[in-house]
Amino acid sequence: MFELRYQSYHYSTSQALPNLEELPEFAQVAFAFCRDWLAGQETFTQQTSGSTGAPKLQVLSRTQMEASAAATGAFFGTTTRSHLLCCLNPAFIAGKMMLVRAMVWDCPITLVEPSANPLLGLEEQFIFVALVPLQVEASLAEEKSRKLLQSIPHVLIGGAALPHKTQHMLVQQRIRAWQSFGMTETVSHIALAPIEEGELVYQALPGVAIGINEQDCLWIQSPMSGTEKIQTNDTIELRSKNTFTWLGRADFVLNSGGIKLFPEQLERRIAPLLEETCPGCAYFLFGENDSRLGEQLVLYVEGTAEEKRRLALEAGLGQILGKYEVPKKVYFKSAFAYTPTRKINRQATAASL
């Protein structure tokens, strides 16, 4: 049976809504959304993350959200006895869809404050949780939260690419985790990849059709996207009619002197080097105009430009990457620009240099 639990507050169809003014903002949003959903509201307005452009408002239908929850439930085999944990901000689609899943699956869900390590201090047994990479890293760093993470059968990770080091730790700790692929327009994820060593292979959810256009960019047709075909800017490699690997955003692909470069693919290859030379620093590869090459690849690192660090980084890049893949410049920047959902805003960061 569905029940939203937050501290001493419980809410279901048979229980009264708590006084929202007594609750913190994230809890107010969660309870208000569940109230509207249970009252039969048919459409909901959601802001996109703004990771590849300006944030915009997207109108999502109840039917789309129900289809997304149903597909995820079928994929994982959840039941009315499944206990969910919502530790993402319900103002954004990922947190909101955790609430929708609980209501569609008719099962209980516990709401906790979104934080770096939301599992710390929890002792209940959960079946399903969605986390962002930052939360996964913090949970793995603490013994108690790591043990709780190990006990959860279905750990869904999304919002950003998973760092190489974190991916390796999840495999080592035998945590049953999945990387999600999706966007606000598709009402959360449309495909999932089991976290294993090496390249991630995504499997489309039940009812989702996928394909590529002439530029090898993914298109999606599914009940959660309103049945209309959605053309994305994500370059992929199809492995079968319902599986694929992700190469990167077409927005970021470079043509450098006639060589096509995929920054996100190269970022995964240099991840161990960055973890060694610039531990804890965010980074990304990007293109900038060049009079000779048209575009040239450059590396941005969030941190201080220590000479020893720079030299080790430049030497390591030359050993890992091919002749045409090595960044022509390395920029250190004290602070990157981020979206409201804490994704690196590449365009804004590069423009502010």
Secondary structure per residue as TSV (DSSP state, phi and psi in degrees):
chain	resnum	aa	ss	phi	psi
A	1	M	-	360.0	136.8
A	2	F	-	-67.0	135.7
A	3	E	E	-157.3	126.0
A	4	L	E	-92.4	121.3
A	5	R	E	-116.1	127.2
A	6	Y	E	-139.7	110.6
A	7	Q	T	52.2	-119.2
A	8	S	T	-92.4	1.2
A	9	Y	E	-93.8	130.0
A	10	H	E	-126.9	142.8
A	11	Y	E	-144.3	129.3
A	12	S	-	-149.9	-173.8
A	13	T	T	-63.5	-23.0
A	14	S	T	-100.0	0.8
A	15	Q	S	-118.6	151.6
A	16	A	-	-77.3	147.0
A	17	L	-	-69.1	133.2
A	18	P	-	-67.7	166.0
A	19	N	-	-69.5	108.0
A	20	L	G	-62.2	-28.2
A	21	E	G	-64.9	-19.1
A	22	E	G	-82.3	-10.7
A	23	L	S	-103.5	153.5
A	24	P	-	-65.4	163.4
A	25	E	H	-57.4	-44.6
A	26	F	H	-62.8	-36.1
A	27	A	H	-72.6	-36.6
A	28	Q	H	-58.6	-45.4
A	29	V	H	-61.1	-43.6
A	30	A	H	-64.2	-50.3
A	31	F	H	-65.7	-39.3
A	32	A	H	-65.5	-40.2
A	33	F	H	-64.7	-44.6
A	34	C	H	-63.0	-37.5
A	35	R	H	-60.3	-47.8
A	36	D	H	-65.1	-40.1
A	37	W	H	-64.3	-47.8
A	38	L	H	-67.3	-22.2
A	39	A	T	-81.7	-4.7
A	40	G	T	94.9	14.5
A	41	Q	-	-56.4	138.8
A	42	E	-	-98.6	-25.0
A	43	T	E	-133.7	151.3
A	44	F	E	-139.5	137.7
A	45	T	E	-96.6	128.5
A	46	Q	E	-131.2	137.1
A	47	Q	E	-87.7	135.6
A	48	T	-	-73.5	165.8
A	49	S	-	-73.7	-28.8
A	50	G	-	80.9	21.0
A	51	S	S	-73.9	-25.3
A	52	T	S	-123.0	12.5
A	53	G	S	175.8	-174.5
A	54	A	-	-66.2	137.1
A	55	P	-	-58.7	144.2
A	56	K	-	-139.8	161.2
A	57	L	E	-88.2	133.6
A	58	Q	E	-122.7	128.2
A	59	V	E	-90.2	120.3
A	60	L	E	-111.1	139.7
A	61	S	E	-91.5	156.2
A	62	R	H	-58.5	-40.0
A	63	T	H	-60.4	-42.5
A	64	Q	H	-61.4	-45.7
A	65	M	H	-68.3	-37.5
A	66	E	H	-64.8	-39.7
A	67	A	H	-64.7	-40.0
A	68	S	H	-63.2	-46.8
A	69	A	H	-64.2	-40.0
A	70	A	H	-64.3	-41.3
A	71	A	H	-66.4	-41.1
A	72	T	H	-66.4	-40.7
A	73	G	H	-62.9	-40.0
A	74	A	H	-67.1	-37.0
A	75	F	H	-64.8	-44.4
A	76	F	H	-95.3	-10.6
A	77	G	T	68.2	41.8
A	78	T	-	-75.2	160.6
A	79	T	-	-134.1	179.3
A	80	T	T	-68.5	-12.6
A	81	R	T	-91.1	-4.8
A	82	S	-	-68.6	129.4
A	83	H	-	-102.8	119.2
A	84	L	E	-100.2	156.0
A	85	L	E	-122.5	125.6
A	86	C	E	-108.5	109.5
A	87	C	-	-125.8	18.7
A	88	L	S	-108.7	153.2
A	89	N	-	-64.4	117.8
A	90	P	T	-69.6	-2.7
A	91	A	T	-73.9	-20.2
A	92	F	S	-106.0	162.6
A	93	I	H	-61.6	-37.0
A	94	A	H	-63.7	-43.6
A	95	G	H	-70.2	-40.1
A	96	K	H	-62.6	-39.4
A	97	M	H	-70.0	-25.2
A	98	M	H	-62.6	-40.7
A	99	L	H	-67.4	-41.0
A	100	V	H	-61.7	-43.4
A	101	R	H	-58.5	-43.9
A	102	A	H	-62.0	-39.7
A	103	M	H	-73.9	-38.1
A	104	V	H	-72.4	-40.8
A	105	W	H	-79.2	-9.7
A	106	D	T	58.3	51.4
A	107	C	-	-135.0	163.8
A	108	P	E	-74.9	151.3
A	109	I	E	-140.2	133.4
A	110	T	E	-100.4	131.7
A	111	L	E	-104.8	128.2
A	112	V	-	-126.9	162.4
A	113	E	-	-65.2	131.6
A	114	P	-	-61.1	124.4
A	115	S	-	-152.3	175.5
A	116	A	S	-62.4	-41.3
A	117	N	-	-128.3	81.5
A	118	P	T	-71.5	-14.5
A	119	L	T	-82.4	-17.1
A	120	L	T	-63.9	126.1
A	121	G	T	91.6	-8.0
A	122	L	-	-86.8	142.3
A	123	E	-	-125.5	-7.7
A	124	E	S	-71.9	160.5
A	125	Q	-	-96.1	126.8
A	126	F	-	-116.1	152.7
A	127	I	S	-99.7	-30.3
A	128	F	E	-146.8	132.8
A	129	V	E	-145.9	146.3
A	130	A	E	-114.3	132.6
A	131	L	E	-134.5	158.6
A	132	V	-	-97.6	159.2
A	133	P	H	-52.1	-39.0
A	134	L	H	-59.0	-41.0
A	135	Q	H	-69.1	-37.2
A	136	V	H	-62.1	-46.6
A	137	E	H	-59.9	-45.6
A	138	A	H	-66.5	-37.4
A	139	S	H	-67.9	-36.4
A	140	L	H	-70.1	-25.7
A	141	A	H	-76.4	-19.0
A	142	E	S	-108.8	132.2
A	143	E	H	-59.9	-46.0
A	144	K	H	-65.3	-44.8
A	145	S	H	-70.8	-31.3
A	146	R	H	-64.6	-41.5
A	147	K	H	-65.7	-38.6
A	148	L	H	-64.9	-41.3
A	149	L	H	-61.0	-39.3
A	150	Q	H	-65.7	-26.0
A	151	S	H	-85.4	-10.1
A	152	I	-	-88.2	121.5
A	153	P	S	-64.8	-32.3
A	154	H	E	-130.1	104.5
A	155	V	E	-109.4	115.6
A	156	L	E	-102.2	127.3
A	157	I	E	-119.5	130.9
A	158	G	-	-158.1	-173.1
A	159	G	S	93.1	-26.6
A	160	A	S	-167.1	164.7
A	161	A	-	-67.9	144.4
A	162	L	-	-81.6	126.1
A	163	P	-	-59.2	147.9
A	164	H	H	-55.5	-44.2
A	165	K	H	-62.0	-42.3
A	166	T	H	-68.4	-40.3
A	167	Q	H	-57.6	-44.7
A	168	H	H	-63.6	-41.5
A	169	M	H	-65.4	-39.7
A	170	L	H	-61.3	-41.2
A	171	V	H	-67.0	-44.5
A	172	Q	H	-60.1	-40.3
A	173	Q	T	-84.3	1.6
A	174	R	T	55.6	44.5
A	175	I	-	-90.6	131.8
A	176	R	-	-84.1	86.9
A	177	A	E	-120.6	155.2
A	178	W	E	-133.6	135.4
A	179	Q	E	-88.9	131.3
A	180	S	E	-96.8	156.3
A	181	F	E	-132.2	121.9
A	182	G	E	177.3	-169.8
A	183	M	E	-160.5	170.5
A	184	T	G	-58.2	-39.6
A	185	E	G	-62.6	-25.9
A	186	T	G	-101.6	13.4
A	187	V	T	55.8	70.7
A	188	S	E	73.6	-148.6
A	189	H	E	-82.4	154.1
A	190	I	E	-121.4	-6.8
A	191	A	E	-151.7	153.9
A	192	L	E	-135.4	145.2
A	193	A	E	-124.9	127.3
A	194	P	E	-64.3	136.5
A	195	I	-	-74.7	109.3
A	196	E	-	-135.3	170.8
A	197	E	S	-67.4	145.7
A	198	G	S	89.4	-160.7
A	199	E	S	-70.8	137.3
A	200	L	-	-83.4	134.4
A	201	V	-	-112.6	119.3
A	202	Y	E	-89.0	140.6
A	203	Q	E	-115.8	126.0
A	204	A	E	-65.9	145.4
A	205	L	-	-69.3	161.0
A	206	P	T	-54.9	133.6
A	207	G	T	87.5	-1.7
A	208	V	-	-100.1	125.8
A	209	A	E	-104.0	138.3
A	210	I	E	-131.4	160.4
A	211	G	E	-171.1	-175.4
A	212	I	E	-130.2	153.5
A	213	N	-	-93.6	-167.7
A	214	E	T	-66.4	-21.2
A	215	Q	T	-96.0	11.9
A	216	D	-	64.6	26.7
A	217	C	E	-94.3	140.2
A	218	L	E	-67.5	135.3
A	219	W	E	-116.7	152.8
A	220	I	E	-131.8	136.1
A	221	Q	E	-133.4	120.9
A	222	S	-	-161.1	159.6
A	223	P	G	-60.7	-33.4
A	224	M	G	-73.4	-16.2
A	225	S	G	-102.3	13.5
A	226	G	T	84.6	18.7
A	227	T	S	70.8	-17.5
A	228	E	S	-77.5	146.3
A	229	K	-	-70.4	128.2
A	230	I	E	-106.5	123.6
A	231	Q	E	-94.4	122.7
A	232	T	E	-99.9	173.7
A	233	N	E	-105.0	21.9
A	234	D	E	-93.8	118.9
A	235	T	E	-82.6	128.2
A	236	I	E	-132.6	168.1
A	237	E	E	-118.4	115.4
A	238	L	E	-70.9	129.6
A	239	R	S	-98.7	-31.1
A	240	S	S	-157.6	-172.2
A	241	K	S	-68.1	-16.7
A	242	N	S	-135.2	16.5
A	243	T	E	-132.8	151.1
A	244	F	E	-159.5	161.9
A	245	T	E	-112.6	147.3
A	246	W	E	-95.3	128.1
A	247	L	E	-97.4	-33.0
A	248	G	E	148.0	176.0
A	249	R	E	-78.4	131.7
A	250	A	G	-60.7	-28.4
A	251	D	G	-58.4	-29.8
A	252	F	G	-102.1	-7.4
A	253	V	-	-64.5	135.8
A	254	L	E	-106.9	147.4
A	255	N	E	-114.5	96.6
A	256	S	E	-106.1	100.6
A	257	G	T	62.1	32.3
A	258	G	T	89.8	-4.3
A	259	I	E	-99.1	125.1
A	260	K	E	-84.8	126.6
A	261	L	E	-122.2	136.3
A	262	F	-	-108.7	100.9
A	263	P	H	-54.3	-43.3
A	264	E	H	-66.3	-32.5
A	265	Q	H	-66.9	-43.8
A	266	L	H	-66.8	-33.2
A	267	E	H	-61.1	-38.0
A	268	R	H	-67.6	-33.6
A	269	R	H	-71.4	-34.2
A	270	I	H	-92.9	1.0
A	271	A	H	-54.2	-48.9
A	272	P	H	-58.8	-38.1
A	273	L	H	-64.1	-44.5
A	274	L	H	-65.3	-37.0
A	275	E	H	-65.2	-30.9
A	276	E	H	-80.7	-44.9
A	277	T	H	-87.7	-31.4
A	278	C	S	-132.5	61.2
A	279	P	T	-57.0	131.1
A	280	G	T	81.6	-1.6
A	281	C	-	-89.7	136.1
A	282	A	-	-75.9	155.1
A	283	Y	E	-159.6	162.1
A	284	F	E	-163.0	155.7
A	285	L	E	-99.3	144.4
A	286	F	E	-151.3	165.9
A	287	G	E	-105.1	143.2
A	288	E	E	-133.5	153.9
A	289	N	E	-62.4	141.8
A	290	D	E	-142.8	133.2
A	291	S	T	-66.3	-29.0
A	292	R	T	-91.4	-45.4
A	293	L	T	-93.3	-11.8
A	294	G	E	88.3	-60.2
A	295	E	E	-136.4	146.7
A	296	Q	E	-130.1	148.4
A	297	L	E	-82.7	132.7
A	298	V	E	-131.6	156.7
A	299	L	E	-113.5	130.6
A	300	Y	E	-108.0	131.6
A	301	V	E	-125.6	131.1
A	302	E	E	-86.4	105.8
A	303	G	S	160.9	-172.4
A	304	T	-	-89.5	146.6
A	305	A	-	-89.7	69.5
A	306	E	-	-74.2	136.9
A	307	E	H	-61.2	-42.3
A	308	K	H	-61.3	-41.8
A	309	R	H	-65.2	-44.1
A	310	R	H	-61.8	-45.2
A	311	L	H	-64.3	-42.6
A	312	A	H	-64.8	-37.8
A	313	L	H	-67.8	-46.6
A	314	E	H	-65.0	-38.6
A	315	A	H	-66.2	-41.8
A	316	G	H	-67.3	-38.6
A	317	L	H	-61.3	-38.6
A	318	G	H	-67.2	-24.7
A	319	Q	H	-84.5	-31.6
A	320	I	H	-87.0	-41.3
A	321	L	S	-99.7	157.6
A	322	G	-	-72.5	171.1
A	323	K	T	-54.6	-42.2
A	324	Y	T	-90.9	-1.4
A	325	E	T	-99.8	-16.3
A	326	V	S	-68.0	129.1
A	327	P	-	-58.4	138.0
A	328	K	S	-76.0	-25.4
A	329	K	E	-142.4	154.0
A	330	V	E	-122.4	120.7
A	331	Y	E	-108.2	129.3
A	332	F	E	-101.9	133.8
A	333	K	E	-133.7	134.7
A	334	S	S	-63.5	-35.0
A	335	A	-	-149.8	131.2
A	336	F	-	-82.4	163.5
A	337	A	-	-88.2	139.6
A	338	Y	B	-128.2	155.1
A	339	T	-	-81.5	169.9
A	340	P	T	-58.1	-24.7
A	341	T	T	-96.9	17.5
A	342	R	S	67.3	27.8
A	343	K	-	-88.6	147.3
A	344	I	B	-66.2	128.2
A	345	N	-	-90.7	95.9
A	346	R	H	-64.0	-46.6
A	347	Q	H	-61.1	-45.9
A	348	A	H	-66.8	-38.2
A	349	T	H	-65.3	-46.1
A	350	A	H	-64.4	-39.3
A	351	A	H	-68.4	-24.7
A	352	S	T	-88.2	-2.7
A	353	L	-	-66.8	360.0
